Amino acid sequence: MPETHIAIRARNVTLALGRGTARVEILKGIDLDVAAGETVALLGASGSGKSSLMAVLSGLERATGGSIEVAGQDFGALDEDALALARRGRIGIVLQAFHLLPTMTALENVAVPLELAGAADAFDRAAAELHAVGLGHRVGHYPAQLSGGEQQRAAIARATAGGPAILFADEPTGNLDAATGANVLDMLFARQRTSGATLLMITHDAGLAQRCGRVLEMRDGRIVVDRPAA
């Protein structure tokens, strides 16, 4: 795979928590290349290490060992401040819990992170992104006034508004009923296709995983299956 086409590269990545007899190995030598624009599903039972892998690849957690390059940045060489700057504008994250600020409208929830990143047209961009996810008529509503599906759409808009090269999604439909979850997933993939972003999605649902181009399965801190989606 040519260097310029690699969005994520991990080599012998380990993650351990605790010390001495209390030390627990979470990730055990992960090697992974993800191409730019690729859609990858990460499957695995609870405790297999999939959320921990996403955390270290997205820069939310520091690996104990190994090397990680994401969107052209060597995460291991960066201190906490530099890592936060490296994530900004390069990485978007959608979680199972929506994490919208309750005292801000949908528009403000999307626009404020853009403002913090220095965007001069933050509110215009936020409004356009909310319109793109079908919330153009709800920009002035607070999270408590939105349904679960609408809140997750707003979270997707927040994740994609900055034009990130890479999107991480951890069980993005986990708090939604099946029909609403399917609609939200359609929206997530639509935004990914429009932007050409790389997508790494954690899911427990093998059916949802088939919507990605590639499926990884984790067990006991290791990737044990790496295959194209059927």
N, C-alpha and C positions, 0 to 999 in steps of 0.2 A: 504494500500500500504506500503510495507516494507520501512523503512527509507533509506536503501542503494540503493533503486531503484527510489528515487525521485530526479529529476534534478532541478525542480523549485517548491518552496513552497511559496505561498503568503497568508498572513492572515490579513484580515481587512485593506487592503492597500488603503490609500487615497492620493490624490494629489490635492492641491489647489494653485491657483495663485492669487496674489494681496492681499490687506488688506482692512478691514472695509467694506464699502458698495461696493467696487470694487472687493471684493474677489469672485472668481469663483471656484466652486468645479468641478474638472475634473474627478477624480476617486472617487467612493463613496463606499468604503468597499469591495474591491475585495478579494475573497477567491479562491485559485487555487492551485492544485497539478498537475504537469506534470511529467510523468514517464520518466526515462532514455530511450532514443531511440525512444520515441514517436514522431509522426508527428502531429502537431496541426495547424489548420487554424483558424485565427481570423477574423471574418466578422463584418461589422458594417458600418453604414452611416458615412459620413464625420462629424466630431465633436462628435462621439460616445465615443471617448476615447481610441480607439485601439492603435494608435501610441504612446499615452502617457503611456499606459500600457506597451508596448514594451520598451519604454525608461526607465521606472523605473525597469523593470525586467532585462534589460541588463546593468544597472548601469550607463546609460548616464544621468539619471535624478534622483534626490533624492525624494523618497516618503515623503509626509507630515506626514503620520502616518501609523501604522501597521508594519508588519515584512516581510522581504523578504530573503529567503535563495536560493542561486543559485550555483549549482555545489559544494555544501558543504560549501559555504561561507555565513556568516551572513552579508548581505550588510549594514544593519543598524548600525553595530558596527564598520564600517570602515571609516576612513577619506578619503579625496579625493585621496591622493597618494596611500593609501592601496587599494582603490577601483579600481584604474587604474591597479595596479599590479594584483588584483584578476581577472580582465577581461582578462588580457593578458594570452593567451594560453588556457583559459577556454571557451571564448566566441568569436564567429565569427559573423559579422554583414554584411548583404547585403542590400543596400538601393536602392530606385527607381532611384535616381541620383547616377551615378557610383562612383564619388569622387576619380577618379584616378588622380595622380599628373601629370600634363601635361608635365613637364620637365623630367620625368623619363620614361624609357621604360617599357613595360609590365613586363619584368623580374625584373626590379628594384622596380616597384610598389609592387610586391609580396614579393621580397626578403628583402627589407629594414625593414619592420615591424618585420620580423623574426630575422634580425640582432639586432634590438633594443631590442628584447626579449632575446638575448643572444645565439641564435642558431649559432653554428660554421659552419654548412653546409647550410647556408641560401640560397645561390644561387643555389646549387644543388637541394634543396628541392623545391625552387620556380620553377625551370625549370621542375621538375617532375610533379608539380601540374598544371602548364600551359599545359604540354603535356596531362595530364589527362582530361582537359576540352577542348581539341582539338585545342590548341593554340601553339603547339610545334614549328610551323613554323613562329610564329609571336612574339617570345620572344624579339626581338630587335626593335620592332616597338613602336612608341609613341602613346598615346591615340588618338591623332588627325588622326593617320593613320589607326585606327581600326574602324570597323563599330560599331553601337550601341550594337548589339548582342555580338560582340567580346569584347567590353569594359565590358559588364556585365559578360561575362565568366571570364575575368581577375579579376573582382571584386569578383566573387565566388572563384577563385583560391586564392586570397589574404585572404578571410575569412576562407578558409578551410586548408590552408597550415600549420598552426600551430597545427592542430589536435585538435580543440576545442571540448569540450564535448557538447556544445550547439550552435546551429546556429539560429540567428534571421534574418528574411527576411521581409522587409517592402515594399510591392508592387514591388517585384523584376522584374516584367515584365511590369511595368506601362509606361515606356518610349519606349516600343518596339512594333512593329506591331505583329499581332496575330501569324503568322507563326514563326517569330524569337523568340517571347516570349515563345511559346510552346517548342522550342528547348532548350532555356535557362533553362526553368523549368525542362525539362528532365535531363539536366546536374546537376542542383541543387539537385534533388532527387537522382541521381546516386551517387553524392559525399556524400550525407547523408547516403545512404545505405552502401557504402563502409566503411565509418568511424564509423557507428553506432551512430552518433551524434543525440541528440534531436533537433527537428526542430520546431520552432514557426514562422509561416508565416502569415503576414497580407495581405489580399487581399479583393477587393471589388467584386470579381468574384466568385459566388457560384459554378460554374463549376470547377474552379481551386481548390476551397476548398475541393471538393470531392476527390482530389488526396491524401489528408491527411487522417490519421486514425481517427481523431477526429475534430469536428467543434465546435467552440465557437462563439456566436454572442453577440455583445455588443450594448447597447442602453443607452444613457444618463449616461455614466460613470459606468455602471454595466454590469456584464455578465448575460444575460437573457436566453441564451440557451447554453447547454453543452451536446453534443450528439455525438455518433459515426457517422462517415461519412456513408452515405447511400450506 
